[in-house]
Amino acid sequence: MKKTAIVTGGSSGIGLSIVQKFISDGYQVFNLDIQTGQYGEFMHCDLTDELSVTTTINDIAAKHTIDVLVSNAGMHFSANIENTTMADFDKVFNLNVKGAFNAIKAVLPNMKAQNNGAIILISSDQALIAKINSFAYNLTKAALASMAKTTALDYAKFNIRANAVCPGTIETPLYHQAIESYCKKSGADKVTVHKEEAQLQPLGRLGQADEVAELVLFLASDKAKFITGSLQVIDGGYTCQ
């Protein structure tokens, strides 16, 4: 019998790689996203809408045992606190934090009933360090790290594990969008900026989405059954400098 994994935001970038990795490992994967996905069983779901999330996950739970939740859906926003409007803040917080809150809360009854489950939140190296012009985004990623720790403690008695994966600079469509936006504002050359980003990493290159997906799959597996409440950094050595 196949295990079941729910991945939020699984239509592109790291989320897409996670969906593909779990499928290749034999999981039945449900991709909850507003952007149509080509892999797994796509279910249109607005993660910022609690009713939408609860209804979608309850529909899955009615037919399947939910073994894994990967809370990946999120957005990037670049600005310092003065240049962050309340509308900007709400938009980032509602998806990055409330979206994870909605998904975790919805899967817990099913996981508690089976006395087993793995929850992986996709946080960031910015849960551990600060970066310039990243006020709201940085805050939300730190919040996800906290969410992993508190959930791990509260639900250990149900054999439910919760961990956060903290990627550094990973080459995804989101990364390229951020670089293009920066270059448009600053007039910098994209090729040059891309090379400079790679040089900032101790390993001399950017991370790849499939490398993050491998770590997520490991954390969901029985090989990691004594790992909970942890922040798993995958950043090419950036945060240890």
N, C-alpha and C positions, 0 to 999 in steps of 0.2 A: 504493500500500500504506500502510495507516494505521500511524502510529507508536504505540508502546505506552507507557503511563505507569502506574506503580503509585503509589497514594496511600494512606498509612496513616491511619486515623482519618478517613475521608472521608464519614462519614454525617451530620455536623452541623457547624455553625460554619464556621470558616475552611476546614477540610477539605472540607466540602460545596461551598463556593464554588469551591475549586480543582478538584474533580472536574467540576463543571459547566462551568468555564472551559475545561478541557482537552477535554472532549467537544465544546464549541462550536467549538473550533479543529481538530477532526477527529481527535483521538486516540482510540484504544481505551483505556479507563481501567478498571483493576481497583482496587476499593476494599477494602482489608483493614481490617476493624473487627470488634468484638464486637457492635456495635449495627447492626442491619440498615439498609442504605442503599437509597434508591430510585433512585439515579443511578449509572451505570457498571455494571460487572459486580461484584456484591458477593460477597466471599469471607470467610466467617467465620474470623477469625484472632486469636488472643491474642498480641499483640506481645511480651508478657513471656515467652512460651514459645518458646525457641529452636527446638525441633523443629517446632512449629506454623508458625513463620515460614519456616523453611528448606523445609519440605515444600510449603507454599503457593506460595512464590516459585519453587521448582523446577518445580512443576506448570505455572506460567505460562511459565517459560523453556523448557520442553520444546516449546511450541507457538509461542512468540512471541519476538521480539527485544525486550529491555527497553531502551527508549531513555531513560526518565526514572524516577527514584524521588523522590517527595516524602514525606519522613518527617515526618509531622504529628501523629501520635497522641500525646496527652499529657494530663496532668491538672494542675489548680491546687491548691495547698495553702497556706493562710495561717496562719503561726505563727512565732514566733522560735525560737531554738535550744533554749531551756529547755522550751518547750511543744511541742516536736517529739519524739515517741517514736521508738524504733528501728523500730517497725512502720510509723509514718507515713513515716519517712525511706525505708525499703525500698520502700514502695508507690509513692512518687513517683519514686524513682530507677529502680526496675525498669521502669516504663512510659516515663518521659521519656528516660532515657539508655540503658538496656539494650534498650528497644524499638527505638530508632534504630540501635544497634549491631547487633542481630539482622537488621534489614532491610538495612542497608548491606552487611554481610558476605555476605548471601544473594544480592544482585544483582550483586556484583562479578565473579564468574566469567563471567556472561553478557556483561557490559559489556566485560570484558577481551578476551573472544573476538572481539567485533565491533570492538574498538579504538575505542570511542565510548560516551559516556553522560553524563548530567547527573543529579547528586544535589543535591537541595535540602532542607535541614533547616529546619524551622520552629522558630526559637529565640524570642527576645524582646528587647525593649529592656533587659531585666534581664541580658542577656549583657554589657552595657556599663555599667550603673549598678546600684546597690542600691536596694531599696525595703524599707520597714519591714514586719515580720511576714511575711517572705518567704524565710526561711533556706533551706529545702530546694528550693523552686521556683526561686529565684534561682540556686542552685548548679547545678541540672540544666540550666538554660538557658545558663549560662556553659560548661558541659561540651559542649553541642551546638555552640556556636561554635568551641570548640577542635577538636571532631571534624571540622567542615567544613574547617578549615585543614589539619589533618594528613592528612586523606584527599585533599585537593587536591594536596598535595605528593607523597604516596606514589603517586598514580595518574595524575599528569599525563602520564607516559610512555605511558600507554594511552589518552590523549586523553579521559580521564574528568574532568569538572569537578565540583567540590563547592563549594557556597555555602550560607550561612545567611541566612535572612530573619529580621529582628528587628522584629516588630510592637510598637507601643506599645499603648495601650488601644483595643481593637477591640470594637465592639458585636456580641457574639455571645451565644448561650444561656449559654456559660460565664461571660461577663462578668456577665450578669444574675443568674446563680446566686451569684456571688461577692458582688454588691451585696446581694442578698436575705439571704445569710448574715450579712454585716456588719451590716445593719440589724436583723436578728433578735437579734444579740448586743448591739448598742449601743443599740437603741431609736431609731435615727435614721430620718428619713423618706426613703424610697427616691427619690421624685421630686427632693428636695433634693440627695441624694447624687449622683444621676445628673447633675444640672445642674452640681454642683461639679466632677465628674470632667471634664466637657466644658470647663469654664473653666480647668482646669489645663493644657490643651493650647494651645500658642501659636496654632494655627489656630482655636481656639474650638469644636471639635467632636471627637467620637470618630471613629476610623477605621471603615471598613466592610470586611466580609470580602471583598467582590468587588474592593476596591482591593488587598488583599494578594494575591489570586489573580492579578490582572493582572501583578504583579511576579514572581510565581512562574513564570507562563507565559513571560514575557520571559526569565528566567534559564535556562529549559529550551530556549529557541529558539537558532537559529544566530546571531541578532542579538547574543547574549551569549557567543559562542564564545571570546572572549578574557578572559572574567571567570571567575576561579576563586579559591577561598580567601578570598572576601570576606564581609563581614558587611554585608548590605543593610538599612539601617534604614528603617522606614516607621512613623513615630510622630508625625506632625504637628508635629515640631520639639521634642518633649519633652526629648530627651536633649542637645540643644545649648544648653539654658538655663544 
